[in-house]
Amino acid sequence: MRLNIAALEQALSEIVNRHEVLRTRIIEIDGQPLQQIISPLTFTLPIIDLSHLPKDRAEAEVQRLSTDDARQPYNLAEAPLMRAKLLRLGRTRSRPHSQLSSYRMLMAHRLIIFYQELATLYEAFLDGKAFSFAFTSRSIRRLCRLAA
């Protein structure tokens, strides 16, 4: 099955728009920091094509790009506070690559929630369905336990 880039971009856009922390930037007014939440946006996923490289060189380039990206600081005055790239490794192989500043310092189980949300949204958009997360009292209790 081929990766549907439009559905992946739509899922990432939905995540950024659902989570204000990813749309928050810090600006300075009169020497004081101010938190500002930007309007919902469309997340565009840059594609880096490595398909022309032999497999071993492509894997080395993936490692280099990942390391370079991890070392790149975030400008807190610019939102969204999330970076993602799609690394195309061949005709049938693509690898999503992301660095999430807002989640990077949080515990691993919160990253699991992010990836579960991404997978759920991707599948919904892949099928052409509108998707809304409905919170039940059970799901809210579960989220509170995970956040603790």
FENWOHU-V587128 format. One record per backbone hydrogen bond with DSSP energy under -0.5 kcal/mol. NH is the residue of the N-H (numbers start at 0). CO is the residue of the C=O. E is the energy in kcal/mol with one decimal. If there is no record, write none. Layout:
nh:NH co:CO e:E
nh:NH co:CO e:E
//
This chain:
nh:4 co:2 e:-0.9
nh:7 co:3 e:-2.1
nh:8 co:4 e:-2.8
nh:9 co:5 e:-2.3
nh:10 co:6 e:-2.3
nh:11 co:7 e:-2.6
nh:12 co:8 e:-2.7
nh:13 co:9 e:-2.3
nh:14 co:10 e:-2.1
nh:15 co:11 e:-2.6
nh:16 co:12 e:-2.5
nh:17 co:13 e:-2.0
nh:18 co:14 e:-1.8
nh:19 co:17 e:-0.8
nh:21 co:18 e:-1.6
nh:22 co:18 e:-0.6
nh:22 co:19 e:-1.2
nh:23 co:20 e:-0.8
nh:24 co:35 e:-2.9
nh:25 co:75 e:-3.3
nh:26 co:24 e:-0.6
nh:26 co:33 e:-2.8
nh:28 co:26 e:-0.5
nh:28 co:31 e:-2.8
nh:31 co:28 e:-1.9
nh:33 co:26 e:-3.1
nh:35 co:24 e:-2.9
nh:37 co:22 e:-3.0
nh:37 co:35 e:-0.6
nh:42 co:40 e:-0.6
nh:45 co:43 e:-0.8
nh:45 co:83 e:-0.7
nh:47 co:45 e:-0.5
nh:47 co:85 e:-3.0
nh:48 co:46 e:-0.6
nh:49 co:47 e:-0.7
nh:49 co:87 e:-3.4
nh:52 co:49 e:-1.8
nh:57 co:53 e:-2.8
nh:58 co:54 e:-2.4
nh:59 co:55 e:-1.8
nh:60 co:56 e:-2.2
nh:61 co:57 e:-2.3
nh:62 co:58 e:-2.1
nh:63 co:59 e:-2.3
nh:64 co:60 e:-2.9
nh:65 co:61 e:-2.5
nh:66 co:62 e:-2.5
nh:67 co:63 e:-2.9
nh:68 co:64 e:-2.5
nh:69 co:65 e:-2.3
nh:70 co:66 e:-1.6
nh:71 co:67 e:-0.8
nh:71 co:68 e:-0.7
nh:75 co:73 e:-0.9
nh:77 co:74 e:-2.1
nh:79 co:21 e:-0.7
nh:80 co:21 e:-2.3
nh:81 co:79 e:-1.1
nh:82 co:98 e:-2.5
nh:84 co:96 e:-3.7
nh:85 co:45 e:-2.9
nh:86 co:84 e:-0.6
nh:86 co:94 e:-2.4
nh:87 co:47 e:-2.6
nh:87 co:85 e:-0.7
nh:88 co:86 e:-0.7
nh:88 co:92 e:-2.2
nh:89 co:92 e:-1.6
nh:93 co:91 e:-0.5
nh:94 co:86 e:-2.9
nh:96 co:84 e:-3.2
nh:98 co:82 e:-2.4
nh:100 co:98 e:-0.7
nh:101 co:80 e:-1.1
nh:103 co:99 e:-2.0
nh:104 co:100 e:-0.6
nh:105 co:102 e:-1.5
nh:109 co:106 e:-1.4
nh:110 co:106 e:-0.9
nh:111 co:107 e:-1.9
nh:112 co:108 e:-1.7
nh:113 co:109 e:-2.0
nh:114 co:110 e:-2.7
nh:115 co:111 e:-2.5
nh:116 co:112 e:-2.7
nh:117 co:113 e:-2.7
nh:118 co:114 e:-2.4
nh:119 co:115 e:-2.5
nh:120 co:116 e:-2.7
nh:121 co:117 e:-2.8
nh:122 co:118 e:-2.4
nh:123 co:119 e:-2.0
nh:124 co:120 e:-2.9
nh:125 co:121 e:-2.5
nh:126 co:122 e:-1.6
nh:127 co:124 e:-1.0
nh:128 co:123 e:-2.9
nh:133 co:131 e:-0.7
nh:134 co:132 e:-0.6
nh:135 co:133 e:-0.6
nh:139 co:135 e:-2.3
nh:140 co:136 e:-2.2
nh:141 co:137 e:-2.2
nh:142 co:138 e:-2.3
nh:143 co:139 e:-2.3
nh:144 co:140 e:-2.2
nh:145 co:141 e:-2.3
nh:146 co:142 e:-2.2
nh:147 co:143 e:-1.2
//
